[in-house]
Amino acid sequence: MEWVRSQFNSPKRFVLSPQYRAKLEASTKLIERHQLRPVIDSVLSWDQVVLAHQHLEQGGTRGKIVLKFTEN
């Protein structure tokens, strides 16, 4: 868990090629206009990661499975 925290707490830099940059900018505009929203199948806690994998392997998910990380 400490490794996960360290990855999210450090600054990140990304380099995008022009074709991906244009797609990202277009997606950003849609999100800002509330015209694009994520589809979430379920939200599970970190200790349910095995269940999340089983759910994916079974198929039939309708959206993304979100894992919640909480501070203790």
C-alpha positions as a Markdown table, in Angstrom:
| # | Residue | x | y | z |
|---|---|---|---|---|
| 1 | Met | 0.0 | 0.0 | 0.0 |
| 2 | Glu | 2.9 | 2.4 | 0.7 |
| 3 | Trp | 4.1 | 2.0 | -2.9 |
| 4 | Val | 0.7 | 2.9 | -4.2 |
| 5 | Arg | 0.6 | 6.1 | -2.0 |
| 6 | Ser | 4.1 | 7.0 | -3.2 |
| 7 | Gln | 3.1 | 6.8 | -6.8 |
| 8 | Phe | 0.1 | 9.1 | -6.3 |
| 9 | Asn | 1.9 | 11.7 | -4.1 |
| 10 | Ser | 4.8 | 12.4 | -6.5 |
| 11 | Pro | 4.5 | 14.9 | -9.4 |
| 12 | Lys | 4.0 | 13.4 | -12.8 |
| 13 | Arg | 5.0 | 14.7 | -16.2 |
| 14 | Phe | 3.6 | 13.4 | -19.4 |
| 15 | Val | 4.7 | 13.8 | -23.0 |
| 16 | Leu | 2.0 | 13.4 | -25.6 |
| 17 | Ser | 2.3 | 13.1 | -29.3 |
| 18 | Pro | 0.2 | 15.7 | -31.3 |
| 19 | Gln | -2.4 | 13.1 | -32.3 |
| 20 | Tyr | -3.0 | 12.0 | -28.7 |
| 21 | Arg | -2.9 | 15.6 | -27.4 |
| 22 | Ala | -5.7 | 16.5 | -29.8 |
| 23 | Lys | -7.8 | 13.5 | -28.7 |
| 24 | Leu | -7.2 | 14.4 | -25.0 |
| 25 | Glu | -8.1 | 18.0 | -25.5 |
| 26 | Ala | -11.3 | 17.0 | -27.3 |
| 27 | Ser | -12.2 | 14.6 | -24.5 |
| 28 | Thr | -11.5 | 17.3 | -21.9 |
| 29 | Lys | -13.9 | 19.7 | -23.6 |
| 30 | Leu | -16.6 | 17.0 | -23.6 |
| 31 | Ile | -16.1 | 16.3 | -19.9 |
| 32 | Glu | -16.1 | 20.0 | -19.0 |
| 33 | Arg | -19.5 | 20.4 | -20.9 |
| 34 | His | -20.8 | 17.3 | -19.0 |
| 35 | Gln | -21.3 | 15.5 | -22.4 |
| 36 | Leu | -19.0 | 12.7 | -21.5 |
| 37 | Arg | -19.3 | 10.8 | -18.2 |
| 38 | Pro | -17.7 | 7.5 | -17.0 |
| 39 | Val | -19.8 | 4.4 | -16.7 |
| 40 | Ile | -19.1 | 2.8 | -13.4 |
| 41 | Asp | -20.1 | -0.8 | -12.8 |
| 42 | Ser | -19.2 | -1.0 | -9.2 |
| 43 | Val | -17.0 | 0.6 | -6.4 |
| 44 | Leu | -15.1 | -1.8 | -4.2 |
| 45 | Ser | -12.6 | -1.3 | -1.4 |
| 46 | Trp | -9.0 | -2.2 | -1.8 |
| 47 | Asp | -9.5 | -5.3 | 0.4 |
| 48 | Gln | -12.0 | -6.6 | -2.3 |
| 49 | Val | -9.4 | -6.6 | -5.1 |
| 50 | Val | -9.8 | -10.4 | -5.6 |
| 51 | Leu | -13.5 | -10.0 | -5.9 |
| 52 | Ala | -13.0 | -7.2 | -8.5 |
| 53 | His | -10.7 | -9.5 | -10.6 |
| 54 | Gln | -13.3 | -12.3 | -10.4 |
| 55 | His | -16.0 | -10.0 | -11.5 |
| 56 | Leu | -13.9 | -8.9 | -14.5 |
| 57 | Glu | -13.0 | -12.5 | -15.4 |
| 58 | Gln | -16.7 | -13.5 | -15.4 |
| 59 | Gly | -17.5 | -10.9 | -18.0 |
| 60 | Gly | -20.7 | -8.9 | -18.3 |
| 61 | Thr | -19.4 | -5.8 | -16.6 |
| 62 | Arg | -21.2 | -2.7 | -17.7 |
| 63 | Gly | -18.5 | 0.0 | -17.1 |
| 64 | Lys | -15.4 | 0.3 | -15.0 |
| 65 | Ile | -14.8 | -1.3 | -11.6 |
| 66 | Val | -13.4 | 1.4 | -9.2 |
| 67 | Leu | -11.1 | 0.5 | -6.3 |
| 68 | Lys | -11.3 | 2.8 | -3.3 |
| 69 | Phe | -8.1 | 3.6 | -1.4 |
| 70 | Thr | -8.7 | 5.1 | 2.0 |
| 71 | Glu | -6.3 | 6.5 | 4.6 |
| 72 | Asn | -6.1 | 4.5 | 7.9 |
